[in-house]
Amino acid sequence: PACCVLLCGTNDAFQRTSPSVFRSELASLLDELIAARIPVVVVTPPRFSPPAFADSPDLNAILSPLVAILREESAARSLTVADANSADVKLNKDGVHASPAGQATIAALVTDAVRATIGN
């Protein structure tokens, strides 16, 4: 592949994946991709918004350490990060999935990150 775009963490927050397990699995995946000489762009997941919190604890509090791990593991490998977590990503009414405008925001971030990684 010309490039692997990896966005992860949303489902891990819902499933309450522990940060240590998340870090271990992410590191393993990134190391395999790098060993295969596949350029990687890591995308942080957008923050949740209500009603994602309706029947659960604050999912952003669970997501936050996972986003930090994505940033740390990417930096340790000099990978480009498309930071959707810090961007103003509009979400659908479910508070989880990006709306069409949110998808456009993420697409622009990813496009810039891919270009930075592999060129035009």
Jmol script that loads the backbone (N, CA, C; Angstrom):
load data "model"
ATOM      1  N   PRO A   1       0.818  -1.210   0.000  1.00  0.00           N
ATOM      2  CA  PRO A   1       0.000   0.000   0.000  1.00  0.00           C
ATOM      3  C   PRO A   1       0.855   1.266   0.000  1.00  0.00           C
ATOM      4  N   ALA A   2       0.333   2.311  -0.584  1.00  0.00           N
ATOM      5  CA  ALA A   2       1.052   3.585  -0.603  1.00  0.00           C
ATOM      6  C   ALA A   2       1.093   4.212   0.781  1.00  0.00           C
ATOM      7  N   CYS A   3       0.046   3.972   1.576  1.00  0.00           N
ATOM      8  CA  CYS A   3      -0.024   4.570   2.910  1.00  0.00           C
ATOM      9  C   CYS A   3      -1.129   3.883   3.705  1.00  0.00           C
ATOM     10  N   CYS A   4      -0.908   3.726   4.982  1.00  0.00           N
ATOM     11  CA  CYS A   4      -1.940   3.219   5.890  1.00  0.00           C
ATOM     12  C   CYS A   4      -2.420   4.390   6.743  1.00  0.00           C
ATOM     13  N   VAL A   5      -3.728   4.637   6.710  1.00  0.00           N
ATOM     14  CA  VAL A   5      -4.330   5.660   7.556  1.00  0.00           C
ATOM     15  C   VAL A   5      -5.035   4.926   8.687  1.00  0.00           C
ATOM     16  N   LEU A   6      -4.577   5.160   9.905  1.00  0.00           N
ATOM     17  CA  LEU A   6      -5.071   4.428  11.071  1.00  0.00           C
ATOM     18  C   LEU A   6      -5.798   5.367  12.022  1.00  0.00           C
ATOM     19  N   LEU A   7      -7.099   5.191  12.146  1.00  0.00           N
ATOM     20  CA  LEU A   7      -7.895   5.921  13.125  1.00  0.00           C
ATOM     21  C   LEU A   7      -8.421   4.890  14.101  1.00  0.00           C
ATOM     22  N   CYS A   8      -8.044   5.002  15.347  1.00  0.00           N
ATOM     23  CA  CYS A   8      -8.520   4.047  16.351  1.00  0.00           C
ATOM     24  C   CYS A   8      -8.705   4.747  17.680  1.00  0.00           C
ATOM     25  N   GLY A   9      -9.464   4.115  18.561  1.00  0.00           N
ATOM     26  CA  GLY A   9      -9.684   4.652  19.894  1.00  0.00           C
ATOM     27  C   GLY A   9     -11.145   4.806  20.257  1.00  0.00           C
ATOM     28  N   THR A  10     -12.001   5.084  19.273  1.00  0.00           N
ATOM     29  CA  THR A  10     -13.423   5.292  19.568  1.00  0.00           C
ATOM     30  C   THR A  10     -14.040   4.043  20.180  1.00  0.00           C
ATOM     31  N   ASN A  11     -13.937   2.926  19.486  1.00  0.00           N
ATOM     32  CA  ASN A  11     -14.513   1.683  20.012  1.00  0.00           C
ATOM     33  C   ASN A  11     -13.797   1.223  21.263  1.00  0.00           C
ATOM     34  N   ASP A  12     -12.500   1.514  21.354  1.00  0.00           N
ATOM     35  CA  ASP A  12     -11.745   1.154  22.554  1.00  0.00           C
ATOM     36  C   ASP A  12     -12.294   1.888  23.774  1.00  0.00           C
ATOM     37  N   ALA A  13     -12.704   3.142  23.594  1.00  0.00           N
ATOM     38  CA  ALA A  13     -13.309   3.892  24.702  1.00  0.00           C
ATOM     39  C   ALA A  13     -14.632   3.260  25.106  1.00  0.00           C
ATOM     40  N   PHE A  14     -15.460   2.913  24.129  1.00  0.00           N
ATOM     41  CA  PHE A  14     -16.744   2.282  24.432  1.00  0.00           C
ATOM     42  C   PHE A  14     -16.552   0.934  25.131  1.00  0.00           C
ATOM     43  N   GLN A  15     -15.529   0.192  24.707  1.00  0.00           N
ATOM     44  CA  GLN A  15     -15.272  -1.140  25.273  1.00  0.00           C
ATOM     45  C   GLN A  15     -14.422  -1.080  26.532  1.00  0.00           C
ATOM     46  N   ARG A  16     -14.031   0.133  26.930  1.00  0.00           N
ATOM     47  CA  ARG A  16     -13.218   0.351  28.135  1.00  0.00           C
ATOM     48  C   ARG A  16     -11.891  -0.411  28.064  1.00  0.00           C
ATOM     49  N   THR A  17     -11.267  -0.416  26.880  1.00  0.00           N
ATOM     50  CA  THR A  17      -9.951  -1.034  26.729  1.00  0.00           C
ATOM     51  C   THR A  17      -8.971  -0.305  27.648  1.00  0.00           C
ATOM     52  N   SER A  18      -8.204  -1.042  28.394  1.00  0.00           N
ATOM     53  CA  SER A  18      -7.265  -0.405  29.312  1.00  0.00           C
ATOM     54  C   SER A  18      -6.168   0.301  28.512  1.00  0.00           C
ATOM     55  N   PRO A  19      -5.667   1.409  29.021  1.00  0.00           N
ATOM     56  CA  PRO A  19      -4.586   2.104  28.318  1.00  0.00           C
ATOM     57  C   PRO A  19      -3.363   1.216  28.064  1.00  0.00           C
ATOM     58  N   SER A  20      -3.034   0.337  28.999  1.00  0.00           N
ATOM     59  CA  SER A  20      -1.854  -0.510  28.785  1.00  0.00           C
ATOM     60  C   SER A  20      -2.070  -1.495  27.634  1.00  0.00           C
ATOM     61  N   VAL A  21      -3.257  -2.059  27.543  1.00  0.00           N
ATOM     62  CA  VAL A  21      -3.565  -2.972  26.428  1.00  0.00           C
ATOM     63  C   VAL A  21      -3.607  -2.192  25.120  1.00  0.00           C
ATOM     64  N   PHE A  22      -4.239  -1.027  25.138  1.00  0.00           N
ATOM     65  CA  PHE A  22      -4.314  -0.183  23.940  1.00  0.00           C
ATOM     66  C   PHE A  22      -2.910   0.154  23.447  1.00  0.00           C
ATOM     67  N   ARG A  23      -2.027   0.571  24.358  1.00  0.00           N
ATOM     68  CA  ARG A  23      -0.654   0.922  23.975  1.00  0.00           C
ATOM     69  C   ARG A  23       0.074  -0.275  23.377  1.00  0.00           C
ATOM     70  N   SER A  24      -0.045  -1.418  24.009  1.00  0.00           N
ATOM     71  CA  SER A  24       0.643  -2.618  23.534  1.00  0.00           C
ATOM     72  C   SER A  24       0.173  -3.014  22.138  1.00  0.00           C
ATOM     73  N   GLU A  25      -1.138  -3.023  21.936  1.00  0.00           N
ATOM     74  CA  GLU A  25      -1.677  -3.416  20.628  1.00  0.00           C
ATOM     75  C   GLU A  25      -1.338  -2.389  19.557  1.00  0.00           C
ATOM     76  N   LEU A  26      -1.411  -1.106  19.905  1.00  0.00           N
ATOM     77  CA  LEU A  26      -1.058  -0.055  18.950  1.00  0.00           C
ATOM     78  C   LEU A  26       0.415  -0.148  18.573  1.00  0.00           C
ATOM     79  N   ALA A  27       1.287  -0.288  19.562  1.00  0.00           N
ATOM     80  CA  ALA A  27       2.722  -0.372  19.295  1.00  0.00           C
ATOM     81  C   ALA A  27       3.044  -1.553  18.384  1.00  0.00           C
ATOM     82  N   SER A  28       2.410  -2.665  18.648  1.00  0.00           N
ATOM     83  CA  SER A  28       2.630  -3.852  17.817  1.00  0.00           C
ATOM     84  C   SER A  28       2.200  -3.604  16.370  1.00  0.00           C
ATOM     85  N   LEU A  29       1.035  -3.017  16.198  1.00  0.00           N
ATOM     86  CA  LEU A  29       0.528  -2.736  14.855  1.00  0.00           C
ATOM     87  C   LEU A  29       1.431  -1.737  14.129  1.00  0.00           C
ATOM     88  N   LEU A  30       1.788  -0.648  14.806  1.00  0.00           N
ATOM     89  CA  LEU A  30       2.651   0.343  14.167  1.00  0.00           C
ATOM     90  C   LEU A  30       4.003  -0.248  13.794  1.00  0.00           C
ATOM     91  N   ASP A  31       4.568  -1.052  14.676  1.00  0.00           N
ATOM     92  CA  ASP A  31       5.870  -1.662  14.392  1.00  0.00           C
ATOM     93  C   ASP A  31       5.794  -2.622  13.207  1.00  0.00           C
ATOM     94  N   GLU A  32       4.703  -3.355  13.087  1.00  0.00           N
ATOM     95  CA  GLU A  32       4.525  -4.258  11.932  1.00  0.00           C
ATOM     96  C   GLU A  32       4.429  -3.462  10.635  1.00  0.00           C
ATOM     97  N   LEU A  33       3.671  -2.372  10.644  1.00  0.00           N
ATOM     98  CA  LEU A  33       3.540  -1.550   9.445  1.00  0.00           C
ATOM     99  C   LEU A  33       4.880  -0.930   9.059  1.00  0.00           C
ATOM    100  N   ILE A  34       5.597  -0.427  10.043  1.00  0.00           N
ATOM    101  CA  ILE A  34       6.902   0.179   9.776  1.00  0.00           C
ATOM    102  C   ILE A  34       7.881  -0.867   9.253  1.00  0.00           C
ATOM    103  N   ALA A  35       7.880  -2.054   9.851  1.00  0.00           N
ATOM    104  CA  ALA A  35       8.766  -3.128   9.393  1.00  0.00           C
ATOM    105  C   ALA A  35       8.463  -3.516   7.947  1.00  0.00           C
ATOM    106  N   ALA A  36       7.195  -3.407   7.553  1.00  0.00           N
ATOM    107  CA  ALA A  36       6.791  -3.718   6.178  1.00  0.00           C
ATOM    108  C   ALA A  36       7.012  -2.525   5.244  1.00  0.00           C
ATOM    109  N   ARG A  37       7.606  -1.453   5.775  1.00  0.00           N
ATOM    110  CA  ARG A  37       7.903  -0.239   5.012  1.00  0.00           C
ATOM    111  C   ARG A  37       6.647   0.418   4.436  1.00  0.00           C
ATOM    112  N   ILE A  38       5.585   0.372   5.212  1.00  0.00           N
ATOM    113  CA  ILE A  38       4.331   1.018   4.818  1.00  0.00           C
ATOM    114  C   ILE A  38       4.242   2.350   5.562  1.00  0.00           C
ATOM    115  N   PRO A  39       4.180   3.450   4.835  1.00  0.00           N
ATOM    116  CA  PRO A  39       4.017   4.740   5.505  1.00  0.00           C
ATOM    117  C   PRO A  39       2.697   4.764   6.284  1.00  0.00           C
ATOM    118  N   VAL A  40       2.724   5.385   7.450  1.00  0.00           N
ATOM    119  CA  VAL A  40       1.557   5.392   8.327  1.00  0.00           C
ATOM    120  C   VAL A  40       1.197   6.823   8.715  1.00  0.00           C
ATOM    121  N   VAL A  41      -0.097   7.116   8.655  1.00  0.00           N
ATOM    122  CA  VAL A  41      -0.660   8.345   9.205  1.00  0.00           C
ATOM    123  C   VAL A  41      -1.614   7.916  10.312  1.00  0.00           C
ATOM    124  N   VAL A  42      -1.435   8.458  11.485  1.00  0.00           N
ATOM    125  CA  VAL A  42      -2.300   8.135  12.620  1.00  0.00           C
ATOM    126  C   VAL A  42      -3.310   9.269  12.790  1.00  0.00           C
ATOM    127  N   VAL A  43      -4.584   8.892  12.921  1.00  0.00           N
ATOM    128  CA  VAL A  43      -5.653   9.865  13.097  1.00  0.00           C
ATOM    129  C   VAL A  43      -6.225   9.699  14.503  1.00  0.00           C
ATOM    130  N   THR A  44      -6.238  10.771  15.264  1.00  0.00           N
ATOM    131  CA  THR A  44      -6.874  10.701  16.578  1.00  0.00           C
ATOM    132  C   THR A  44      -8.384  10.800  16.396  1.00  0.00           C
ATOM    133  N   PRO A  45      -9.150  10.079  17.207  1.00  0.00           N
ATOM    134  CA  PRO A  45     -10.601  10.123  17.057  1.00  0.00           C
ATOM    135  C   PRO A  45     -11.184  11.435  17.568  1.00  0.00           C
ATOM    136  N   PRO A  46     -12.265  11.896  16.939  1.00  0.00           N
ATOM    137  CA  PRO A  46     -12.925  13.105  17.443  1.00  0.00           C
ATOM    138  C   PRO A  46     -13.469  12.885  18.849  1.00  0.00           C
ATOM    139  N   ARG A  47     -13.616  13.985  19.570  1.00  0.00           N
ATOM    140  CA  ARG A  47     -14.224  13.919  20.901  1.00  0.00           C
ATOM    141  C   ARG A  47     -15.703  13.571  20.758  1.00  0.00           C
ATOM    142  N   PHE A  48     -16.233  12.879  21.760  1.00  0.00           N
ATOM    143  CA  PHE A  48     -17.661  12.561  21.803  1.00  0.00           C
ATOM    144  C   PHE A  48     -18.446  13.808  22.205  1.00  0.00           C
ATOM    145  N   SER A  49     -19.721  13.812  21.867  1.00  0.00           N
ATOM    146  CA  SER A  49     -20.614  14.857  22.357  1.00  0.00           C
ATOM    147  C   SER A  49     -21.925  14.199  22.772  1.00  0.00           C
ATOM    148  N   PRO A  50     -22.703  14.848  23.631  1.00  0.00           N
ATOM    149  CA  PRO A  50     -23.994  14.260  24.028  1.00  0.00           C
ATOM    150  C   PRO A  50     -24.831  13.992  22.792  1.00  0.00           C
ATOM    151  N   PRO A  51     -25.581  12.905  22.697  1.00  0.00           N
ATOM    152  CA  PRO A  51     -25.984  11.997  23.758  1.00  0.00           C
ATOM    153  C   PRO A  51     -25.090  10.778  23.944  1.00  0.00           C
ATOM    154  N   ALA A  52     -23.867  10.785  23.439  1.00  0.00           N
ATOM    155  CA  ALA A  52     -22.975   9.638  23.622  1.00  0.00           C
ATOM    156  C   ALA A  52     -22.805   9.294  25.098  1.00  0.00           C
ATOM    157  N   PHE A  53     -23.073  10.260  25.984  1.00  0.00           N
ATOM    158  CA  PHE A  53     -22.882  10.050  27.415  1.00  0.00           C
ATOM    159  C   PHE A  53     -24.123   9.510  28.117  1.00  0.00           C
ATOM    160  N   ALA A  54     -25.221   9.362  27.425  1.00  0.00           N
ATOM    161  CA  ALA A  54     -26.516   9.079  28.056  1.00  0.00           C
ATOM    162  C   ALA A  54     -26.477   7.966  29.096  1.00  0.00           C
ATOM    163  N   ASP A  55     -26.035   6.792  28.725  1.00  0.00           N
ATOM    164  CA  ASP A  55     -26.053   5.650  29.643  1.00  0.00           C
ATOM    165  C   ASP A  55     -24.650   5.203  30.030  1.00  0.00           C
ATOM    166  N   SER A  56     -23.704   6.114  30.006  1.00  0.00           N
ATOM    167  CA  SER A  56     -22.329   5.719  30.276  1.00  0.00           C
ATOM    168  C   SER A  56     -21.603   6.840  31.002  1.00  0.00           C
ATOM    169  N   PRO A  57     -20.435   6.520  31.547  1.00  0.00           N
ATOM    170  CA  PRO A  57     -19.625   7.568  32.162  1.00  0.00           C
ATOM    171  C   PRO A  57     -19.117   8.525  31.074  1.00  0.00           C
ATOM    172  N   ASP A  58     -18.424   9.531  31.465  1.00  0.00           N
ATOM    173  CA  ASP A  58     -17.878  10.500  30.525  1.00  0.00           C
ATOM    174  C   ASP A  58     -16.895   9.796  29.590  1.00  0.00           C
ATOM    175  N   LEU A  59     -17.345   9.536  28.375  1.00  0.00           N
ATOM    176  CA  LEU A  59     -16.510   8.800  27.428  1.00  0.00           C
ATOM    177  C   LEU A  59     -15.275   9.598  27.011  1.00  0.00           C
ATOM    178  N   ASN A  60     -15.346  10.923  27.047  1.00  0.00           N
ATOM    179  CA  ASN A  60     -14.151  11.701  26.722  1.00  0.00           C
ATOM    180  C   ASN A  60     -13.059  11.507  27.768  1.00  0.00           C
ATOM    181  N   ALA A  61     -13.453  11.276  29.014  1.00  0.00           N
ATOM    182  CA  ALA A  61     -12.466  10.998  30.068  1.00  0.00           C
ATOM    183  C   ALA A  61     -11.788   9.653  29.822  1.00  0.00           C
ATOM    184  N   ILE A  62     -12.517   8.717  29.242  1.00  0.00           N
ATOM    185  CA  ILE A  62     -11.947   7.408  28.898  1.00  0.00           C
ATOM    186  C   ILE A  62     -11.108   7.527  27.625  1.00  0.00           C
ATOM    187  N   LEU A  63     -11.569   8.338  26.686  1.00  0.00           N
ATOM    188  CA  LEU A  63     -10.879   8.497  25.405  1.00  0.00           C
ATOM    189  C   LEU A  63      -9.566   9.273  25.548  1.00  0.00           C
ATOM    190  N   SER A  64      -9.521  10.235  26.438  1.00  0.00           N
ATOM    191  CA  SER A  64      -8.375  11.130  26.554  1.00  0.00           C
ATOM    192  C   SER A  64      -7.032  10.413  26.717  1.00  0.00           C
ATOM    193  N   PRO A  65      -6.898   9.431  27.622  1.00  0.00           N
ATOM    194  CA  PRO A  65      -5.594   8.758  27.720  1.00  0.00           C
ATOM    195  C   PRO A  65      -5.253   7.954  26.464  1.00  0.00           C
ATOM    196  N   LEU A  66      -6.262   7.466  25.762  1.00  0.00           N
ATOM    197  CA  LEU A  66      -6.001   6.722  24.524  1.00  0.00           C
ATOM    198  C   LEU A  66      -5.472   7.655  23.444  1.00  0.00           C
ATOM    199  N   VAL A  67      -6.032   8.859  23.381  1.00  0.00           N
ATOM    200  CA  VAL A  67      -5.537   9.859  22.429  1.00  0.00           C
ATOM    201  C   VAL A  67      -4.094  10.233  22.772  1.00  0.00           C
ATOM    202  N   ALA A  68      -3.804  10.383  24.043  1.00  0.00           N
ATOM    203  CA  ALA A  68      -2.425  10.682  24.460  1.00  0.00           C
ATOM    204  C   ALA A  68      -1.478   9.571  24.016  1.00  0.00           C
ATOM    205  N   ILE A  69      -1.912   8.337  24.141  1.00  0.00           N
ATOM    206  CA  ILE A  69      -1.089   7.200  23.714  1.00  0.00           C
ATOM    207  C   ILE A  69      -0.878   7.241  22.197  1.00  0.00           C
ATOM    208  N   LEU A  70      -1.923   7.543  21.443  1.00  0.00           N
ATOM    209  CA  LEU A  70      -1.766   7.656  19.989  1.00  0.00           C
ATOM    210  C   LEU A  70      -0.707   8.696  19.646  1.00  0.00           C
ATOM    211  N   ARG A  71      -0.755   9.830  20.306  1.00  0.00           N
ATOM    212  CA  ARG A  71       0.216  10.894  20.049  1.00  0.00           C
ATOM    213  C   ARG A  71       1.628  10.467  20.456  1.00  0.00           C
ATOM    214  N   GLU A  72       1.753   9.854  21.631  1.00  0.00           N
ATOM    215  CA  GLU A  72       3.067   9.437  22.133  1.00  0.00           C
ATOM    216  C   GLU A  72       3.703   8.367  21.251  1.00  0.00           C
ATOM    217  N   GLU A  73       2.940   7.344  20.913  1.00  0.00           N
ATOM    218  CA  GLU A  73       3.488   6.252  20.107  1.00  0.00           C
ATOM    219  C   GLU A  73       3.818   6.727  18.690  1.00  0.00           C
ATOM    220  N   SER A  74       3.025   7.653  18.176  1.00  0.00           N
ATOM    221  CA  SER A  74       3.320   8.229  16.855  1.00  0.00           C
ATOM    222  C   SER A  74       4.596   9.051  16.912  1.00  0.00           C
ATOM    223  N   ALA A  75       4.725   9.890  17.932  1.00  0.00           N
ATOM    224  CA  ALA A  75       5.921  10.722  18.075  1.00  0.00           C
ATOM    225  C   ALA A  75       7.173   9.865  18.238  1.00  0.00           C
ATOM    226  N   ALA A  76       7.055   8.774  18.975  1.00  0.00           N
ATOM    227  CA  ALA A  76       8.200   7.892  19.190  1.00  0.00           C
ATOM    228  C   ALA A  76       8.694   7.266  17.883  1.00  0.00           C
ATOM    229  N   ARG A  77       7.816   7.226  16.880  1.00  0.00           N
ATOM    230  CA  ARG A  77       8.160   6.622  15.591  1.00  0.00           C
ATOM    231  C   ARG A  77       8.230   7.675  14.472  1.00  0.00           C
ATOM    232  N   SER A  78       8.152   8.937  14.855  1.00  0.00           N
ATOM    233  CA  SER A  78       8.185  10.054  13.896  1.00  0.00           C
ATOM    234  C   SER A  78       7.092   9.944  12.836  1.00  0.00           C
ATOM    235  N   LEU A  79       5.894   9.533  13.263  1.00  0.00           N
ATOM    236  CA  LEU A  79       4.764   9.413  12.348  1.00  0.00           C
ATOM    237  C   LEU A  79       3.936  10.696  12.353  1.00  0.00           C
ATOM    238  N   THR A  80       3.317  10.970  11.231  1.00  0.00           N
ATOM    239  CA  THR A  80       2.444  12.138  11.112  1.00  0.00           C
ATOM    240  C   THR A  80       1.100  11.822  11.761  1.00  0.00           C
ATOM    241  N   VAL A  81       0.578  12.791  12.517  1.00  0.00           N
ATOM    242  CA  VAL A  81      -0.716  12.634  13.171  1.00  0.00           C
ATOM    243  C   VAL A  81      -1.692  13.642  12.596  1.00  0.00           C
ATOM    244  N   ALA A  82      -2.858  13.152  12.205  1.00  0.00           N
ATOM    245  CA  ALA A  82      -3.984  14.010  11.832  1.00  0.00           C
ATOM    246  C   ALA A  82      -4.842  14.102  13.091  1.00  0.00           C
ATOM    247  N   ASP A  83      -4.848  15.252  13.728  1.00  0.00           N
ATOM    248  CA  ASP A  83      -5.433  15.383  15.062  1.00  0.00           C
ATOM    249  C   ASP A  83      -6.902  15.802  15.023  1.00  0.00           C
ATOM    250  N   ALA A  84      -7.770  14.838  14.747  1.00  0.00           N
ATOM    251  CA  ALA A  84      -9.217  15.099  14.729  1.00  0.00           C
ATOM    252  C   ALA A  84      -9.746  15.355  16.139  1.00  0.00           C
ATOM    253  N   ASN A  85      -9.021  14.884  17.157  1.00  0.00           N
ATOM    254  CA  ASN A  85      -9.470  15.088  18.538  1.00  0.00           C
ATOM    255  C   ASN A  85      -9.405  16.548  18.946  1.00  0.00           C
ATOM    256  N   SER A  86      -8.488  17.288  18.369  1.00  0.00           N
ATOM    257  CA  SER A  86      -8.355  18.712  18.686  1.00  0.00           C
ATOM    258  C   SER A  86      -9.127  19.596  17.711  1.00  0.00           C
ATOM    259  N   ALA A  87      -9.624  19.012  16.638  1.00  0.00           N
ATOM    260  CA  ALA A  87     -10.334  19.785  15.619  1.00  0.00           C
ATOM    261  C   ALA A  87     -11.808  19.934  15.980  1.00  0.00           C
ATOM    262  N   ASP A  88     -12.447  20.870  15.336  1.00  0.00           N
ATOM    263  CA  ASP A  88     -13.883  21.087  15.522  1.00  0.00           C
ATOM    264  C   ASP A  88     -14.637  20.180  14.554  1.00  0.00           C
ATOM    265  N   VAL A  89     -14.755  18.908  14.926  1.00  0.00           N
ATOM    266  CA  VAL A  89     -15.423  17.915  14.092  1.00  0.00           C
ATOM    267  C   VAL A  89     -16.897  17.858  14.487  1.00  0.00           C
ATOM    268  N   LYS A  90     -17.758  18.205  13.557  1.00  0.00           N
ATOM    269  CA  LYS A  90     -19.199  18.153  13.802  1.00  0.00           C
ATOM    270  C   LYS A  90     -19.651  16.693  13.792  1.00  0.00           C
ATOM    271  N   LEU A  91     -20.475  16.338  14.781  1.00  0.00           N
ATOM    272  CA  LEU A  91     -20.950  14.959  14.901  1.00  0.00           C
ATOM    273  C   LEU A  91     -22.438  14.870  14.609  1.00  0.00           C
ATOM    274  N   ASN A  92     -22.874  13.652  14.261  1.00  0.00           N
ATOM    275  CA  ASN A  92     -24.296  13.381  14.100  1.00  0.00           C
ATOM    276  C   ASN A  92     -24.976  13.469  15.456  1.00  0.00           C
ATOM    277  N   LYS A  93     -26.284  13.335  15.470  1.00  0.00           N
ATOM    278  CA  LYS A  93     -27.062  13.432  16.706  1.00  0.00           C
ATOM    279  C   LYS A  93     -26.693  12.354  17.719  1.00  0.00           C
ATOM    280  N   ASP A  94     -26.073  11.253  17.261  1.00  0.00           N
ATOM    281  CA  ASP A  94     -25.687  10.201  18.206  1.00  0.00           C
ATOM    282  C   ASP A  94     -24.491  10.592  19.061  1.00  0.00           C
ATOM    283  N   GLY A  95     -23.812  11.668  18.700  1.00  0.00           N
ATOM    284  CA  GLY A  95     -22.677  12.143  19.482  1.00  0.00           C
ATOM    285  C   GLY A  95     -21.402  11.355  19.277  1.00  0.00           C
ATOM    286  N   VAL A  96     -21.406  10.442  18.303  1.00  0.00           N
ATOM    287  CA  VAL A  96     -20.251   9.569  18.074  1.00  0.00           C
ATOM    288  C   VAL A  96     -19.726   9.699  16.646  1.00  0.00           C
ATOM    289  N   HIS A  97     -20.623   9.578  15.677  1.00  0.00           N
ATOM    290  CA  HIS A  97     -20.219   9.519  14.273  1.00  0.00           C
ATOM    291  C   HIS A  97     -20.201  10.912  13.653  1.00  0.00           C
ATOM    292  N   ALA A  98     -19.221  11.139  12.806  1.00  0.00           N
ATOM    293  CA  ALA A  98     -19.079  12.431  12.152  1.00  0.00           C
ATOM    294  C   ALA A  98     -20.231  12.685  11.188  1.00  0.00           C
ATOM    295  N   SER A  99     -20.727  13.921  11.215  1.00  0.00           N
ATOM    296  CA  SER A  99     -21.729  14.371  10.246  1.00  0.00           C
ATOM    297  C   SER A  99     -21.019  14.571   8.908  1.00  0.00           C
ATOM    298  N   PRO A 100     -21.753  14.844   7.835  1.00  0.00           N
ATOM    299  CA  PRO A 100     -21.061  15.143   6.572  1.00  0.00           C
ATOM    300  C   PRO A 100     -20.036  16.275   6.712  1.00  0.00           C
ATOM    301  N   ALA A 101     -20.371  17.321   7.461  1.00  0.00           N
ATOM    302  CA  ALA A 101     -19.400  18.403   7.673  1.00  0.00           C
ATOM    303  C   ALA A 101     -18.204  17.902   8.484  1.00  0.00           C
ATOM    304  N   GLY A 102     -18.459  17.062   9.479  1.00  0.00           N
ATOM    305  CA  GLY A 102     -17.380  16.482  10.274  1.00  0.00           C
ATOM    306  C   GLY A 102     -16.496  15.565   9.452  1.00  0.00           C
ATOM    307  N   GLN A 103     -17.126  14.800   8.562  1.00  0.00           N
ATOM    308  CA  GLN A 103     -16.351  13.938   7.664  1.00  0.00           C
ATOM    309  C   GLN A 103     -15.433  14.772   6.777  1.00  0.00           C
ATOM    310  N   ALA A 104     -15.937  15.910   6.308  1.00  0.00           N
ATOM    311  CA  ALA A 104     -15.119  16.793   5.476  1.00  0.00           C
ATOM    312  C   ALA A 104     -13.926  17.339   6.270  1.00  0.00           C
ATOM    313  N   THR A 105     -14.159  17.659   7.533  1.00  0.00           N
ATOM    314  CA  THR A 105     -13.069  18.147   8.384  1.00  0.00           C
ATOM    315  C   THR A 105     -12.001  17.069   8.552  1.00  0.00           C
ATOM    316  N   ILE A 106     -12.433  15.856   8.867  1.00  0.00           N
ATOM    317  CA  ILE A 106     -11.483  14.745   9.027  1.00  0.00           C
ATOM    318  C   ILE A 106     -10.763  14.472   7.718  1.00  0.00           C
ATOM    319  N   ALA A 107     -11.492  14.481   6.606  1.00  0.00           N
ATOM    320  CA  ALA A 107     -10.873  14.220   5.297  1.00  0.00           C
ATOM    321  C   ALA A 107      -9.784  15.252   4.986  1.00  0.00           C
ATOM    322  N   ALA A 108     -10.031  16.506   5.318  1.00  0.00           N
ATOM    323  CA  ALA A 108      -9.024  17.542   5.069  1.00  0.00           C
ATOM    324  C   ALA A 108      -7.782  17.309   5.931  1.00  0.00           C
ATOM    325  N   LEU A 109      -8.001  16.949   7.200  1.00  0.00           N
ATOM    326  CA  LEU A 109      -6.865  16.648   8.080  1.00  0.00           C
ATOM    327  C   LEU A 109      -6.056  15.468   7.552  1.00  0.00           C
ATOM    328  N   VAL A 110      -6.752  14.422   7.134  1.00  0.00           N
ATOM    329  CA  VAL A 110      -6.077  13.219   6.633  1.00  0.00           C
ATOM    330  C   VAL A 110      -5.347  13.529   5.329  1.00  0.00           C
ATOM    331  N   THR A 111      -5.984  14.273   4.449  1.00  0.00           N
ATOM    332  CA  THR A 111      -5.341  14.629   3.178  1.00  0.00           C
ATOM    333  C   THR A 111      -4.035  15.366   3.420  1.00  0.00           C
ATOM    334  N   ASP A 112      -4.066  16.344   4.313  1.00  0.00           N
ATOM    335  CA  ASP A 112      -2.846  17.093   4.630  1.00  0.00           C
ATOM    336  C   ASP A 112      -1.775  16.175   5.225  1.00  0.00           C
ATOM    337  N   ALA A 113      -2.197  15.269   6.120  1.00  0.00           N
ATOM    338  CA  ALA A 113      -1.234  14.370   6.756  1.00  0.00           C
ATOM    339  C   ALA A 113      -0.647  13.369   5.761  1.00  0.00           C
ATOM    340  N   VAL A 114      -1.467  12.848   4.865  1.00  0.00           N
ATOM    341  CA  VAL A 114      -0.952  11.921   3.849  1.00  0.00           C
ATOM    342  C   VAL A 114       0.026  12.642   2.940  1.00  0.00           C
ATOM    343  N   ARG A 115      -0.334  13.845   2.529  1.00  0.00           N
ATOM    344  CA  ARG A 115       0.591  14.615   1.662  1.00  0.00           C
ATOM    345  C   ARG A 115       1.914  14.867   2.370  1.00  0.00           C
ATOM    346  N   ALA A 116       1.852  15.159   3.667  1.00  0.00           N
ATOM    347  CA  ALA A 116       3.076  15.384   4.440  1.00  0.00           C
ATOM    348  C   ALA A 116       3.909  14.100   4.547  1.00  0.00           C
ATOM    349  N   THR A 117       3.228  12.967   4.509  1.00  0.00           N
ATOM    350  CA  THR A 117       3.901  11.676   4.681  1.00  0.00           C
ATOM    351  C   THR A 117       4.467  11.135   3.382  1.00  0.00           C
ATOM    352  N   ILE A 118       3.667  11.180   2.312  1.00  0.00           N
ATOM    353  CA  ILE A 118       4.124  10.559   1.054  1.00  0.00           C
ATOM    354  C   ILE A 118       4.232  11.529  -0.103  1.00  0.00           C
ATOM    355  N   GLY A 119       3.887  12.782   0.122  1.00  0.00           N
ATOM    356  CA  GLY A 119       3.926  13.770  -0.955  1.00  0.00           C
ATOM    357  C   GLY A 119       2.621  13.789  -1.720  1.00  0.00           C
ATOM    358  N   ASN A 120       2.561  14.655  -2.723  1.00  0.00           N
ATOM    359  CA  ASN A 120       1.317  14.802  -3.516  1.00  0.00           C
ATOM    360  C   ASN A 120       1.102  13.604  -4.320  1.00  0.00           C
TER     361      ASN A 120
END
end "model"
wireframe off; spacefill off
backbone 0.3
color backbone group
